[in-house]
Amino acid sequence: MFLTILLFWVVSIFTFDSPLIAKNQQFKGNIVKTKIGYVLVADGFQEPTDIQFFPGDSKRMIVLEKRGRLIEIDLTTKVKTIRADFTGQIETRSEEGLLGLAFSPDFQTDSKFFVNVIVKEGGKDYSKILEFEWKDHLVQKIEHSKRIILKLEQPYSNHNGGQLTFGPDRKLYVGFGDGGGANDPYKNGQNPGTFLGKLLRILPNSHDSGAAYKVPEDNPFVHRPGFLPEIWSYGFRNPWRFSFDKLTGELYLADVGQNEFEEIDLIQKGGNYGWNIREGFHCFKNNPDCIENSLIDPIHEYSREEGQSITGGYVYRGKEIPKLVGSYLYGDFVTGKIWALKQKNGKKISNELVMQIPFQISTFGQDISGEVYFTDFGSGNIFRIIKKN
């Protein structure tokens, strides 16, 4: 990965915790001896951060690039079309940029989609969740946004989160990191009065012009003093990627660690996942509160001996690889490893190393049939996980 001296400095300060910035290590690309491999499906992108499929269509993919382009590709013809270009309109330092996209559950009738970007206003950086209307004839710019759904000041240029996902309940889930720096200096992960370090659940509102979104009445903290009602769960460091199991509706969240452990959480309504009291299963800096029984443990963690920056994926629900059905596929940005995790009732059953490849795995995607894809941040290539002959 082509890093400047400045970026190397940033990496050394933040201990390679970023899914978008990591030390460029050299790997031999040895693949674990299984019957699982990968195939190239698209190439030529620049620093991809997210991939999403059009609702109901496994051939039309949207690729987000860190610096601001949103590109549609037909995986059959390989034809690419730029659908939005925010280049020069957004902040792209460190982990900032164009970070996430979600299509409306009613996209086929309302043509709405939502993006997560970082912008600078008045000398400060902000995360913005913007609503757009899809128009085939228009290369969209920031000013074409229909509404600002949510705006959040970011104290640092890392730990921005980025994921946007509509759940099976048709609510929009938004993940934000703790605001950056090291060690959560403002204690945002445990502060119920900020969106930083939280997973939010909201309903974008198209009927009331006076509010950009509604807070669902069944959110866990709607009537709890001191808590922002948008919060669904909290205690996260940098929830870069999370996803719902297509079959069970369970929500898996991968939280990037500080110095020692990466973790996978199975999200519960109102759950506190511990940061910065804990990192994974472990007390963080001997915090005396880490024995608190109300904290929810991850279903899995791995140490820096195995990887350095977790990239959350999807539960495999495809047909091509029966062995993987029900397994949560996830990776590591720095080591190029991909694992398959199985759990039942929140307890880990197994965690298998599927492959190790010479790629910087920045995000995963899933088509309507349940097959899983991943991106290489450095080359800009996109791959699908397949069964090897």
C-alpha positions in Angstrom: 0.0 0.0 0.0 1.4 3.4 -1.0 1.8 5.2 2.3 3.4 8.5 3.0 5.8 9.1 5.8 2.9 10.9 7.6 0.7 7.9 7.4 3.4 5.6 8.7 3.7 7.9 11.6 -0.1 7.8 12.2 0.1 4.0 12.1 2.8 3.8 14.7 0.8 6.1 17.0 -2.4 4.1 16.7 -0.9 0.6 16.7 -2.1 -0.5 13.3 -5.8 -0.5 14.5 -7.2 1.1 11.4 -9.0 -0.9 8.7 -8.0 1.8 6.2 -4.4 2.4 7.4 -2.0 -0.4 8.3 1.6 -1.2 8.0 2.4 -2.7 4.6 3.7 -6.1 5.5 5.0 -8.7 3.1 3.1 -12.0 2.9 3.7 -15.1 0.8 0.0 -15.5 0.3 -0.1 -19.1 1.5 -3.7 -20.4 1.4 -4.8 -22.8 4.1 -5.3 -26.3 2.6 -9.1 -26.4 2.4 -11.5 -26.6 -0.6 -12.2 -22.9 -0.3 -10.7 -20.3 -2.5 -11.6 -17.0 -4.3 -12.1 -15.7 -7.8 -11.7 -12.2 -9.2 -15.0 -10.6 -10.2 -14.1 -6.9 -10.7 -11.0 -4.8 -10.7 -9.7 -1.2 -11.3 -11.2 0.5 -8.3 -9.3 2.9 -6.0 -9.2 2.1 -2.3 -12.6 0.5 -2.0 -14.3 0.9 1.4 -17.7 -0.7 0.9 -19.6 -2.9 -1.6 -23.3 -3.3 -1.7 -25.7 -5.1 -4.2 -28.8 -3.4 -5.6 -31.9 -4.8 -3.8 -33.0 -8.0 -5.6 -30.1 -8.0 -8.0 -26.9 -10.1 -7.7 -25.3 -8.7 -10.9 -25.4 -5.0 -10.1 -22.9 -4.0 -7.4 -22.1 -0.5 -6.0 -18.5 0.1 -5.0 -17.6 3.0 -2.7 -14.1 4.4 -2.9 -12.5 6.2 0.0 -11.8 9.4 -1.8 -15.5 9.9 -2.8 -16.6 8.0 -5.9 -19.6 5.7 -5.9 -19.4 3.3 -8.9 -22.0 0.9 -10.2 -20.6 -2.2 -12.0 -22.5 -4.9 -13.9 -20.7 -8.1 -12.9 -21.8 -9.8 -16.1 -20.7 -7.2 -18.6 -18.1 -5.5 -16.4 -19.4 -2.1 -17.4 -18.8 0.6 -14.8 -20.8 3.8 -14.3 -19.9 6.5 -11.9 -23.1 7.3 -10.0 -21.7 9.9 -7.5 -18.5 11.7 -7.1 -17.7 13.6 -3.9 -14.0 14.0 -4.7 -12.8 17.2 -3.2 -16.0 17.6 -1.2 -15.2 15.2 1.7 -12.3 14.7 4.1 -10.1 11.7 3.3 -7.3 12.0 5.9 -6.4 8.9 7.9 -9.6 6.7 8.2 -11.9 9.4 6.8 -13.7 9.4 3.5 -16.7 7.8 1.8 -17.3 5.0 4.3 -20.7 3.3 3.9 -23.9 3.0 1.9 -27.4 1.5 2.5 -30.3 1.2 0.1 -33.8 2.0 1.4 -35.8 -1.1 2.1 -38.3 0.4 -0.4 -35.6 1.3 -2.9 -37.5 -0.2 -5.8 -40.3 2.3 -5.2 -38.8 5.3 -3.5 -35.2 5.2 -5.1 -33.6 6.3 -1.8 -30.1 5.5 -0.6 -28.0 6.7 2.3 -24.3 7.3 2.5 -21.9 7.9 5.4 -19.2 10.5 4.7 -16.8 12.8 6.6 -16.9 16.5 5.8 -15.1 19.6 7.1 -17.2 22.5 8.3 -15.8 25.5 10.2 -12.5 23.8 10.7 -14.1 20.7 12.3 -14.7 17.2 10.9 -18.2 15.8 10.9 -19.7 12.4 10.1 -22.8 13.0 8.0 -25.5 10.5 7.0 -27.0 11.9 3.8 -30.1 10.8 1.9 -30.1 10.7 -1.9 -32.5 9.8 -4.6 -31.2 7.5 -7.3 -31.1 9.1 -10.7 -29.6 7.2 -13.7 -28.9 10.4 -15.6 -27.0 12.2 -12.8 -23.5 12.0 -11.3 -24.5 13.1 -7.8 -22.6 15.6 -5.7 -22.9 16.4 -2.1 -25.3 19.3 -2.9 -27.7 16.8 -4.5 -28.4 15.3 -1.1 -32.1 15.5 -0.2 -31.5 15.6 3.5 -29.0 15.4 6.3 -30.3 12.5 8.4 -27.6 12.8 11.1 -24.5 14.9 11.8 -21.8 14.1 14.4 -18.6 16.0 15.2 -15.5 13.8 15.0 -12.7 14.9 17.4 -10.1 12.9 15.5 -9.6 11.5 12.0 -9.8 7.9 13.1 -12.3 5.5 14.7 -15.1 7.0 12.6 -17.0 3.7 12.2 -18.7 3.8 8.8 -21.3 1.0 8.4 -24.9 1.7 7.5 -27.4 -1.2 7.4 -31.1 -1.6 7.4 -32.1 -4.5 9.6 -34.9 -7.1 9.1 -37.0 -4.7 11.1 -36.5 -2.0 8.4 -34.8 0.3 10.8 -31.4 2.0 10.0 -28.5 0.9 12.1 -25.5 3.3 12.2 -22.1 2.5 13.8 -19.8 5.1 15.2 -16.3 4.7 16.8 -15.2 6.3 20.0 -14.0 9.4 18.3 -10.4 8.4 17.8 -7.1 9.0 19.4 -5.7 6.3 21.6 -7.3 4.7 24.7 -10.7 6.5 24.2 -9.4 9.8 25.8 -12.8 11.3 26.2 -14.4 8.1 27.6 -17.0 8.2 24.8 -17.5 4.4 24.7 -19.2 4.5 28.1 -20.8 7.9 27.8 -24.5 7.6 27.2 -24.8 11.2 26.2 -22.9 10.9 22.9 -23.3 8.9 19.7 -19.5 8.2 19.7 -18.7 4.5 20.5 -22.3 3.5 19.8 -24.6 1.5 17.6 -27.6 3.6 16.7 -31.1 2.5 15.5 -33.3 5.1 13.8 -36.0 5.3 11.2 -35.4 7.9 8.5 -38.6 10.0 8.3 -40.0 10.8 4.9 -43.4 12.0 6.3 -42.5 14.7 8.8 -40.5 17.6 7.3 -39.7 18.8 10.7 -37.5 15.8 11.6 -34.9 13.8 9.6 -35.6 10.6 11.5 -37.8 9.1 14.2 -36.6 7.2 17.2 -38.3 3.8 17.4 -40.4 3.5 20.5 -38.9 0.1 21.3 -35.3 1.4 21.4 -33.9 0.3 24.8 -33.1 3.8 26.2 -36.1 5.8 25.0 -37.3 6.4 28.6 -34.0 6.2 30.4 -32.6 9.5 31.8 -29.1 10.4 30.6 -29.1 8.1 27.6 -29.6 9.3 24.0 -32.7 7.5 22.8 -31.1 6.6 19.4 -28.7 4.3 21.1 -29.2 0.5 20.5 -26.0 -0.7 22.1 -22.7 0.8 23.3 -19.2 0.3 24.5 -17.5 0.1 21.1 -14.1 1.3 20.0 -14.4 1.2 16.2 -17.3 -0.9 14.8 -16.1 -0.7 11.2 -18.3 -3.4 9.9 -21.4 -5.2 11.1 -24.2 -7.3 9.4 -27.3 -9.3 10.0 -27.6 -13.0 9.4 -30.1 -13.3 6.5 -31.7 -16.4 8.1 -31.7 -15.8 11.8 -31.6 -12.0 12.0 -28.7 -12.1 14.4 -26.5 -9.0 14.3 -22.7 -9.6 14.2 -20.4 -6.7 14.9 -16.6 -6.6 14.5 -14.9 -4.1 16.8 -11.3 -3.1 16.0 -9.0 -3.4 19.1 -6.5 -1.1 20.6 -3.2 -2.9 21.3 -3.9 -6.5 22.0 -7.3 -8.0 20.9 -9.8 -7.8 18.0 -13.3 -8.9 18.8 -16.6 -10.1 17.4 -19.8 -9.2 19.2 -23.3 -10.7 18.9 -25.4 -7.6 19.5 -28.2 -7.5 22.1 -30.7 -4.7 22.5 -29.3 -2.3 25.1 -26.0 -4.2 25.5 -22.8 -2.7 26.9 -19.8 -4.3 25.1 -17.2 -2.9 27.4 -14.9 -0.4 25.7 -12.9 1.2 27.3 -13.3 -0.9 30.4 -12.4 -4.0 28.5 -10.6 -5.0 25.3 -12.1 -8.3 24.2 -12.4 -10.5 27.3 -9.7 -8.6 29.1 -9.4 -5.7 31.5 -8.2 -2.6 29.7 -5.3 -0.9 31.6 -6.4 -2.7 34.8 -9.7 -0.8 34.9 -11.3 -1.6 38.3 -14.7 -1.7 36.7 -13.9 -4.5 34.3 -15.5 -7.1 36.6 -18.9 -5.4 36.1 -21.4 -8.2 35.4 -23.5 -6.0 33.1 -20.8 -6.0 30.4 -21.3 -8.4 27.5 -18.4 -10.5 26.4 -17.6 -11.0 22.8 -18.3 -14.4 21.2 -14.8 -14.4 19.9 -11.5 -12.5 20.1 -8.1 -12.9 18.6 -4.7 -11.5 19.6 -2.1 -9.5 17.8 -0.3 -12.7 17.1 -3.1 -13.7 14.7 -4.0 -10.3 13.2 -4.1 -6.6 13.8 -7.2 -5.0 12.4 -10.5 -7.0 12.1 -12.8 -6.5 9.1 -16.3 -7.7 9.8 -18.1 -9.8 7.2 -21.3 -11.9 6.7 -22.8 -15.1 7.7 -22.6 -17.4 4.7 -26.0 -18.4 3.4 -25.0 -19.3 -0.2 -25.3 -22.7 -2.0 -21.8 -23.0 -3.5 -20.0 -24.0 -0.3 -22.3 -26.2 1.9 -19.4 -26.5 4.5 -19.7 -22.8 5.2 -23.4 -22.4 5.6 -24.1 -20.7 8.9 -20.5 -19.6 9.4 -19.7 -15.9 9.9 -16.9 -15.0 7.5 -14.6 -12.2 8.5 -11.0 -11.1 7.9 -8.0 -9.1 9.0 -6.9 -6.0 7.1 -3.2 -6.4 7.9 -2.6 -10.2 7.7 -5.0 -11.0 4.9 -6.5 -13.9 6.9 -10.1 -15.0 6.5 -11.8 -17.1 9.1 -15.2 -18.9 9.4 -16.8 -18.6 12.9 -19.7 -20.7 14.0 -21.8 -20.0 17.1 -24.9 -21.2 18.7 -27.0 -19.3 21.3 -24.1 -16.8 21.6 -21.5 -19.5 22.3 -18.6 -20.1 19.9 -18.6 -23.6 18.4 -15.6 -23.2 16.1 -13.3 -20.7 14.4 -11.5 -22.0 11.3 -8.8 -20.3 9.3 -10.1 -20.5 5.8 -7.3 -18.8 3.9 -4.4 -16.3 4.1 -3.9 -14.1 1.1 -1.7 -11.1 0.2 -4.5 -8.6 0.3 -5.7 -5.8 2.6 -9.2 -6.9 3.3 -11.1 -3.6 3.7 -14.7 -4.8 3.5 -17.0 -7.7 2.6 -20.3 -7.9 0.7 -23.1 -10.4 0.2 -25.4 -10.9 -2.7 -29.1 -11.9 -2.6 -28.2 -15.6 -2.8 -26.0 -15.4 0.2 -22.6 -15.7 -1.5 -19.8 -13.6 0.1 -17.4 -11.1 -1.6 -14.4 -9.1 -0.3 -12.2 -6.3 -1.4 -8.5 -5.6 -1.5 -7.9 -2.0 -0.5 -4.4 -1.8 -2.1 -5.2 -3.2 -5.6 -8.8 -2.2 -5.7 -9.9 -5.7 -6.8 -13.0 -7.4 -5.7 -13.3 -11.2 -5.2 -15.9 -13.8 -4.5 -15.3 -16.7 -2.1 -15.8 -20.0 -3.9 -15.4 -23.8 -3.5 -12.1 -24.9 -5.0 -12.0 -27.9 -7.4 
